[in-house]
Amino acid sequence: STLIAAGLPSALYALQGTLTYTAYQNLDAVTYNGLTQLKVLSSALCCYVILNKRQSVLQMVSLGLLMLSSAVFQGSWKDWIKKQTTTSDNQSSNNINNRRVLLTGVLPCLTATLLSGLAGAFSQPSL
């Protein structure tokens, strides 16, 4: 019982730390910070699914505003659009770079975000 209550969240947080470090090394600061804002949303989602805790309407509106502001203020989507409209000579190298950033930056960051929500949800009952 104690192993599940403390061990599982600890293992999830350890894996999250490794993934976060990997993502931090491979993403620019704005993209990294924008993606880590999803921790709040993943925590709310995991608490809803695992603990069956519903959020109030005000909390749902707040979560929506947080996600909207994260997308608007991140601004790196403008750079991504510029990269997609480059000449065909550079397009091959851009596609390789985009794939590298996705695999070594975005996916580890999103996985760490989800693991953070899971670990928090698993920690809640023991508190």
Backbone torsions as a table, in degrees:
resi	resn	phi	psi	omega
1	SER	NA	-47.4	178.7
2	THR	-67.3	-36.3	178.8
3	LEU	-62.5	-41.5	178.8
4	ILE	-71.0	-42.1	-176.9
5	ALA	-65.8	-36.6	-177.7
6	ALA	-110.3	-33.3	-174.7
7	GLY	-70.5	-44.8	-178.6
8	LEU	-64.4	-49.5	175.9
9	PRO	-61.1	-36.6	179.1
10	SER	-63.4	-43.9	178.6
11	ALA	-64.3	-40.7	178.6
12	LEU	-64.6	-41.5	178.6
13	TYR	-66.8	-35.7	177.8
14	ALA	-64.8	-45.0	177.4
15	LEU	-64.9	-38.9	177.7
16	GLN	-60.7	-41.7	179.4
17	GLY	-61.6	-41.5	178.3
18	THR	-64.9	-45.3	179.8
19	LEU	-65.8	-37.8	178.7
20	THR	-63.1	-42.6	178.8
21	TYR	-62.8	-43.0	178.3
22	THR	-62.0	-45.9	-179.7
23	ALA	-63.9	-41.7	-178.6
24	TYR	-60.9	-35.9	-179.8
25	GLN	-72.5	-24.1	-171.7
26	ASN	-112.3	3.9	179.3
27	LEU	-124.1	153.2	172.4
28	ASP	-73.7	161.4	-172.7
29	ALA	-60.5	-40.0	-177.1
30	VAL	-66.1	-45.4	-179.9
31	THR	-65.2	-43.7	179.7
32	TYR	-59.4	-48.9	-179.4
33	ASN	-64.9	-37.7	177.9
34	GLY	-63.8	-42.2	-180.0
35	LEU	-71.3	-34.0	179.5
36	THR	-71.4	-16.1	174.3
37	GLN	-63.4	-19.9	179.6
38	LEU	-71.0	-8.9	177.7
39	LYS	-58.7	-38.6	-179.6
40	VAL	-63.5	-45.1	179.3
41	LEU	-66.0	-41.6	179.8
42	SER	-67.6	-34.9	176.4
43	SER	-64.1	-44.4	178.5
44	ALA	-63.8	-42.0	179.8
45	LEU	-65.6	-44.1	-179.9
46	CYS	-67.4	-38.1	176.7
47	CYS	-65.0	-35.3	177.7
48	TYR	-68.1	-46.5	-176.1
49	VAL	-73.0	-46.9	-173.7
50	ILE	-82.5	-44.6	-174.5
51	LEU	-99.9	-6.2	-178.1
52	ASN	58.3	38.4	177.1
53	LYS	-96.3	119.0	180.0
54	ARG	-89.4	148.4	176.7
55	GLN	-95.9	151.3	177.0
56	SER	-75.0	169.7	178.5
57	VAL	-61.5	-41.1	179.1
58	LEU	-63.0	-41.3	177.7
59	GLN	-64.7	-39.0	178.7
60	MET	-65.7	-41.5	177.2
61	VAL	-63.2	-42.2	178.9
62	SER	-62.3	-42.8	177.5
63	LEU	-62.7	-41.6	177.8
64	GLY	-63.0	-43.3	178.4
65	LEU	-64.8	-37.8	177.7
66	LEU	-62.1	-44.3	-180.0
67	MET	-67.7	-40.5	178.6
68	LEU	-63.6	-45.8	179.9
69	SER	-66.1	-35.1	177.1
70	SER	-63.1	-42.3	-179.9
71	ALA	-70.0	-39.7	-177.4
72	VAL	-71.5	-46.6	-174.6
73	PHE	-79.9	-14.5	-179.7
74	GLN	-64.0	-48.9	173.4
75	GLY	73.1	-12.6	-177.8
76	SER	-71.0	-14.2	176.8
77	TRP	-63.6	-27.9	176.9
78	LYS	-65.0	-42.8	177.4
79	ASP	-64.2	-38.6	179.8
80	TRP	-63.3	-41.0	178.7
81	ILE	-64.9	-40.7	177.7
82	LYS	-61.9	-39.7	179.8
83	LYS	-65.7	-32.2	-178.3
84	GLN	-74.5	-18.5	-177.8
85	THR	-103.3	18.9	179.9
86	THR	-77.3	172.6	-179.6
87	THR	-68.3	162.9	-176.1
88	SER	-68.1	-24.6	178.2
89	ASP	-63.7	-42.5	-178.5
90	ASN	-86.1	-11.8	-174.0
91	GLN	-64.5	-37.5	179.8
92	SER	-63.2	-46.5	179.3
93	SER	-68.9	-34.0	176.9
94	ASN	-66.4	-38.8	178.2
95	ASN	-63.8	-41.0	178.2
96	ILE	-65.0	-44.2	179.2
97	ASN	-64.9	-41.1	178.0
98	ASN	-62.4	-40.4	178.0
99	ARG	-64.7	-41.0	179.1
100	ARG	-63.7	-45.2	179.4
101	VAL	-63.4	-38.8	179.0
102	LEU	-64.5	-47.6	-175.3
103	LEU	-75.6	-34.1	-176.0
104	THR	-105.1	-5.0	-178.9
105	GLY	-125.0	-61.0	-173.5
106	VAL	-69.7	-50.0	-178.2
107	LEU	-63.0	-45.1	175.4
108	PRO	-61.3	-36.6	179.8
109	CYS	-67.1	-44.0	178.4
110	LEU	-66.9	-37.3	177.4
111	THR	-65.9	-42.6	177.2
112	ALA	-62.3	-37.7	177.9
113	THR	-63.2	-44.5	178.2
114	LEU	-66.0	-41.5	178.8
115	LEU	-63.5	-34.5	177.0
116	SER	-63.0	-44.0	177.4
117	GLY	-64.3	-41.6	178.4
118	LEU	-63.2	-47.5	-179.6
119	ALA	-61.5	-40.3	177.8
120	GLY	-64.6	-40.4	179.5
121	ALA	-67.4	-38.9	178.0
122	PHE	-70.5	-26.1	179.1
123	SER	-78.0	-28.7	-174.3
124	GLN	-54.9	-47.8	-176.4
125	PRO	-62.4	-28.7	-177.7
126	SER	-84.0	-6.0	-179.3
127	LEU	-82.2	NA	NA
